[in-house]
């Protein structure tokens, strides 16, 4: 696996108002797959080793979550196209010096093209699985539009064009190969599974006692453990040691039914909150999102 520094020579096209990502990609249900996405990411040998050696996620979970969400917002064009392009470059520069040797004695570098592509790939695959499971169908036209923008964002991230799948069919072939032949159970997956058995600490800006917060956080943690296991590919779920049986499958099916029913009655501004937002440009002008 080589380190690739060459970015695509194609013009960069960040997503923004009117894009498929703003219209359909920002989906409240995606939080139900958030832990599954993170587990898939760190199961890549390079990513898992880099997280263990260089990330403070395990020591300051809220700070990491806050910074990640801010980066996602910039990458998705919520602060303008220039900010998205700058964020893609910042992330690449941030990972330039992340390297080392993992527990098996394998050398790794965060800008390894396979690993860098994989992290971006989970950002499409996870929400796509949520749409498939909770919608009960696949809207091919919508998925094609979202996938094209995912490719555009890969260019903004400076992922070499030659390693990025050109079609959705190629993407899912690549995804299944990576899940089946590359991902592994490692110390990072074990630590995340252990963390998910405990509720998040009280957010820094929320002044409530931990026991009061736990009344919300413990049920949420249980729901996310269930949806994490339900969303993950079965072979991978078994590989990393997550429990799954008929009773849990039935609970997951009930959760899917509840989410589908709730999604049908929620206002569209809640279901797809950025479809109606405006982009605020540095000079104060705005561009309205469209449906």
C-alpha positions as CSV (number, residue, x, y, z in Angstrom):
1,X,0.0,0.0,0.0
2,X,1.6,3.2,-1.1
3,X,1.3,6.8,0.1
4,X,-0.3,8.9,-2.6
5,X,0.2,12.7,-2.7
6,X,-1.1,13.4,-6.2
7,X,-4.6,15.0,-6.2
8,X,-7.0,14.9,-9.1
9,X,-6.4,17.5,-11.8
10,X,-10.2,17.9,-12.4
11,X,-11.8,21.2,-11.2
12,X,-12.9,21.0,-7.6
13,X,-16.7,21.0,-7.2
14,X,-17.7,21.3,-3.5
15,X,-21.3,20.7,-2.7
16,X,-23.6,23.5,-1.7
17,X,-27.1,24.9,-1.9
18,X,-29.4,22.9,-4.2
19,X,-27.1,19.9,-4.2
20,X,-28.3,16.4,-3.6
21,X,-26.2,16.3,-0.4
22,X,-28.1,19.3,1.0
23,X,-31.4,18.0,-0.2
24,X,-31.2,14.4,0.9
25,X,-27.8,13.5,2.2
26,X,-28.2,15.3,5.6
27,X,-30.7,12.9,7.2
28,X,-31.6,12.8,10.9
29,X,-31.6,9.0,10.7
30,X,-27.9,8.9,9.9
31,X,-27.1,9.3,13.6
32,X,-28.4,5.7,14.0
33,X,-25.4,4.5,11.9
34,X,-22.8,6.9,13.3
35,X,-21.2,4.3,15.5
36,X,-21.3,1.6,12.8
37,X,-19.5,4.1,10.5
38,X,-16.8,4.7,13.1
39,X,-16.3,1.0,13.7
40,X,-15.9,0.4,10.0
41,X,-13.3,3.2,9.8
42,X,-11.1,2.0,12.6
43,X,-11.3,-1.6,11.5
44,X,-9.0,-0.6,8.6
45,X,-5.5,-1.6,9.8
46,X,-4.0,1.8,8.9
47,X,-6.9,3.9,10.4
48,X,-7.1,1.8,13.6
49,X,-3.3,2.2,14.2
50,X,-3.4,5.9,13.5
51,X,-6.4,6.4,15.9
52,X,-4.7,4.6,18.7
53,X,-1.3,6.3,18.3
54,X,-2.4,9.9,17.4
55,X,-6.0,10.6,18.4
56,X,-7.3,12.0,21.7
57,X,-10.7,10.6,20.9
58,X,-10.6,8.2,23.8
59,X,-9.6,10.8,26.3
60,X,-11.9,13.7,25.2
61,X,-14.9,12.3,23.4
62,X,-16.9,15.5,23.2
63,X,-14.0,17.6,21.9
64,X,-13.4,15.1,19.2
65,X,-17.1,14.9,18.3
66,X,-17.4,18.7,18.2
67,X,-14.4,19.1,15.9
68,X,-15.5,16.3,13.6
69,X,-19.0,17.8,13.2
70,X,-17.4,21.2,12.5
71,X,-15.2,19.6,9.8
72,X,-18.2,17.8,8.3
73,X,-20.1,21.1,8.0
74,X,-17.2,22.8,6.3
75,X,-16.6,19.9,3.9
76,X,-20.3,19.9,3.0
77,X,-20.3,23.5,2.0
78,X,-22.2,25.0,4.9
79,X,-19.6,27.8,5.2
80,X,-19.2,28.3,1.4
81,X,-17.2,26.7,-1.4
82,X,-13.9,28.3,-0.4
83,X,-14.1,27.0,3.1
84,X,-14.8,23.5,1.8
85,X,-11.8,23.5,-0.5
86,X,-9.6,24.8,2.4
87,X,-10.9,22.2,4.7
88,X,-10.0,19.4,2.3
89,X,-6.5,20.7,2.1
90,X,-6.3,21.2,5.9
91,X,-7.3,17.6,6.5
92,X,-4.7,16.3,4.1
93,X,-2.0,18.4,5.7
94,X,-3.2,17.3,9.2
95,X,-2.7,13.6,8.2
96,X,0.7,14.2,6.6
97,X,2.7,13.4,9.7
98,X,0.6,10.6,11.1
99,X,2.6,7.5,10.7
100,X,4.2,4.7,12.8
101,X,4.3,1.0,13.3
102,X,1.2,-1.0,14.5
103,X,0.9,-3.8,17.0
104,X,1.7,-6.4,14.3
105,X,4.9,-4.6,13.3
106,X,3.3,-3.2,10.1
107,X,4.3,0.3,9.0
108,X,1.5,2.7,8.3
109,X,0.9,6.2,7.1
110,X,-2.4,8.1,7.3
111,X,-2.2,9.3,3.7
112,X,-2.0,5.7,2.5
113,X,-4.4,6.0,-0.5
114,X,-6.4,2.9,0.5
115,X,-7.0,4.1,4.0
116,X,-7.8,7.7,3.1
117,X,-10.3,6.5,0.5
118,X,-11.9,4.1,3.0
119,X,-12.7,6.7,5.6
120,X,-14.4,8.8,2.9
121,X,-16.2,5.7,1.6
122,X,-17.8,5.0,4.9
123,X,-19.3,8.5,4.7
124,X,-21.3,7.4,1.7
125,X,-21.9,3.7,2.5
126,X,-23.3,4.3,6.1
127,X,-26.0,6.8,5.1
128,X,-26.8,4.8,2.0
129,X,-27.4,1.8,4.1
130,X,-29.6,3.9,6.4
131,X,-31.7,5.0,3.4
132,X,-32.0,1.5,2.1
133,X,-33.0,0.0,5.5
134,X,-35.3,2.7,6.8
135,X,-36.9,3.7,3.5
136,X,-37.3,0.0,2.5
137,X,-36.3,0.8,-1.0
138,X,-33.5,2.3,-3.1
139,X,-34.1,5.5,-5.2
140,X,-31.5,4.9,-7.9
141,X,-31.7,8.4,-9.3
142,X,-31.2,9.9,-5.9
143,X,-28.4,7.6,-5.1
144,X,-26.6,8.3,-8.4
145,X,-26.8,12.1,-7.6
146,X,-25.5,11.6,-4.1
147,X,-22.7,9.3,-5.3
148,X,-21.6,11.8,-8.0
149,X,-21.2,14.4,-5.2
150,X,-19.4,11.9,-3.1
151,X,-16.9,11.6,-5.9
152,X,-16.7,15.4,-6.1
153,X,-15.9,15.5,-2.4
154,X,-13.2,12.9,-2.8
155,X,-11.5,15.4,-5.2
156,X,-11.8,18.2,-2.6
157,X,-10.1,15.8,-0.1
158,X,-7.3,15.3,-2.6
159,X,-7.9,11.6,-2.9
160,X,-6.1,10.4,-6.1
161,X,-8.7,10.0,-8.8
162,X,-7.4,6.7,-10.0
163,X,-8.3,5.0,-6.7
164,X,-11.9,6.4,-6.5
165,X,-14.6,4.1,-7.8
166,X,-16.2,5.6,-11.0
167,X,-19.7,4.1,-10.6
168,X,-22.0,3.0,-7.7
169,X,-21.6,-0.6,-8.9
170,X,-17.8,-0.3,-8.7
171,X,-18.1,1.4,-5.3
172,X,-20.1,-1.5,-3.8
173,X,-17.7,-4.0,-5.3
174,X,-14.9,-2.1,-3.6
175,X,-16.8,-1.8,-0.4
176,X,-17.6,-5.5,-0.2
177,X,-14.0,-6.4,-0.9
178,X,-12.7,-4.1,1.8
179,X,-15.2,-5.3,4.4
180,X,-14.5,-9.0,3.5
181,X,-10.7,-9.0,2.9
182,X,-9.2,-5.9,4.6
183,X,-11.0,-4.9,7.7
184,X,-10.0,-6.6,11.0
185,X,-10.8,-6.7,14.6
186,X,-8.1,-4.7,16.4
187,X,-7.5,-2.8,19.6
188,X,-9.3,0.3,18.3
189,X,-12.5,-1.6,17.5
190,X,-12.4,-3.3,20.9
191,X,-12.0,0.0,22.7
192,X,-14.9,1.6,20.8
193,X,-17.2,-1.4,21.5
194,X,-16.2,-1.1,25.2
195,X,-16.9,2.7,25.2
196,X,-20.3,2.2,23.6
197,X,-21.3,0.1,26.6
198,X,-21.1,3.3,28.7
199,X,-23.1,6.5,28.3
200,X,-21.4,9.6,27.1
201,X,-20.3,12.0,29.8
202,X,-22.3,15.2,30.3
203,X,-21.5,17.7,27.5
204,X,-19.1,20.4,28.6
205,X,-21.7,23.2,28.2
206,X,-24.6,21.4,29.9
207,X,-24.8,22.0,33.7
208,X,-26.7,18.9,34.9
209,X,-25.6,16.2,37.3
210,X,-24.3,13.0,35.6
211,X,-27.2,10.9,37.0
212,X,-29.8,13.2,35.5
213,X,-27.9,13.2,32.1
214,X,-27.7,9.4,32.3
215,X,-31.5,9.2,32.2
216,X,-31.2,10.3,28.6
217,X,-27.8,9.0,27.7
218,X,-28.2,5.3,28.9
219,X,-31.3,4.6,26.7
220,X,-29.7,6.4,23.8
221,X,-26.5,4.3,24.2
222,X,-28.6,1.1,24.2
223,X,-30.5,2.2,21.0
224,X,-27.2,3.1,19.3
225,X,-25.7,-0.3,20.2
226,X,-28.7,-2.0,18.7
227,X,-28.7,0.0,15.5
228,X,-24.9,-0.2,15.2
229,X,-25.1,-4.0,15.2
230,X,-28.1,-4.0,12.9
231,X,-26.6,-1.8,10.3
232,X,-23.2,-3.4,10.1
233,X,-22.5,-6.1,7.5
234,X,-23.2,-9.5,9.2
235,X,-19.7,-11.0,8.5
236,X,-18.0,-7.9,9.9
237,X,-20.3,-7.8,12.9
238,X,-19.3,-11.4,13.7
239,X,-15.6,-10.7,13.1
240,X,-15.5,-7.9,15.7
241,X,-17.4,-9.9,18.3
242,X,-20.7,-8.0,18.4
243,X,-23.6,-10.1,19.8
244,X,-26.5,-10.8,17.5
245,X,-29.4,-13.2,17.9
246,X,-33.1,-13.6,17.0
247,X,-34.2,-11.4,19.9
248,X,-31.9,-8.6,19.0
249,X,-32.9,-8.9,15.3
250,X,-36.6,-8.6,16.3
251,X,-35.8,-5.5,18.4
252,X,-33.9,-4.0,15.5
253,X,-36.9,-4.7,13.2
254,X,-39.2,-2.9,15.6
255,X,-36.8,0.0,15.8
256,X,-36.8,0.2,12.0
257,X,-40.6,0.2,11.9
258,X,-40.7,3.0,14.6
259,X,-38.2,5.1,12.7
260,X,-40.1,4.7,9.4
261,X,-43.4,5.7,11.1
262,X,-41.7,8.7,12.7
263,X,-40.0,9.8,9.5
264,X,-43.4,9.8,7.7
265,X,-44.9,12.4,10.1
266,X,-41.9,14.6,10.7
267,X,-41.8,18.0,8.9
268,X,-39.5,18.0,5.9
269,X,-37.4,20.7,7.6
270,X,-36.6,18.2,10.3
271,X,-36.1,15.2,8.0
272,X,-33.7,17.1,5.7
273,X,-32.8,20.3,7.6
274,X,-30.3,21.7,5.1
275,X,-32.6,21.5,2.0
276,X,-34.0,24.8,3.0
277,X,-30.9,26.5,4.5
278,X,-28.9,29.3,2.9
279,X,-25.2,29.5,2.4
280,X,-23.6,32.4,4.2
281,X,-20.7,33.8,2.2
282,X,-17.7,35.6,3.8
283,X,-18.9,39.0,2.4
284,X,-22.3,38.5,4.0
285,X,-24.3,37.6,0.9
286,X,-26.5,34.5,1.0
287,X,-27.5,31.9,-1.5
288,X,-30.7,30.1,-0.8
289,X,-31.0,26.3,-0.8
290,X,-33.6,24.9,-3.2
291,X,-35.8,21.8,-3.4
